[in-house]
Amino acid sequence: MASTHDALDFLEPDEAFLRAAELEGDSAPGAPCALVVLVGDRRFEGPGDDTHRMVSELLTEIGFQVDAVVRAKSKKSEIRKAIETGVVGGVDLVLTIGGTGVGPRDKTPEATRAVIDKMVPGVSQALRSSGQACGAVDACTSRGICGVSGSTVVVNLAPSRQAIRDGLATMGPLVNHLIGELNEHSID
C-alpha cells in the first residue's frame, strides 16, 4: 500500500519570504501551524501563478507558521488524504483552496465533511458574507465549509486571489479563537 504522501504533490512556501519572516519575528515560536491544500486539476504553479506563495505570506501575516503546501487533484479521496495528512500531523489549521464551486469536479466540501467531527458553520457564513461585500463572487457563492477534526480546524476557501485575500483576513480572528478553545480544552 502506498503512503499518504505518494498521492500528494508538495510545494515549498517562498523560502526568501519565510526566512525574512523568521528574522522579523512574524512567525513566533509557538505560533499555530497550518497546512495549505491547493485543490484542482490544473497546476497551481507556472508562469504568473504564485498562489502557494501568496497564501503562505498571508497566513504568516496573520500569525501562522506554514508547515507545508500540498496539491491535490479534484478527487474526493485525494482531497481527504491531504486534509488527513494535516490532522494526523497535528497542525492547528488545514486550509483548502479551490474545489468549492458547483462544477462536476468541485468536491472539496464533500471531502472535508468526511473528516470533520464538528461543523462550525459561522466561519463559512462569515467568509461568504465578507466575500459578497468585497465583490469576490466565487467566495459568496462558495459551498465551502469549516469544522474541527480532532484538534485541527479545517477551512475551505474559494480559489480567486480576491477570495483568498479577503477570506484570510476574515477567518484569521475566527480560526485563532477556535484554536484557542481547542487548546484550552485539551489541557483539561
Disulfide bonds with the S-S distance in Angstrom:
none
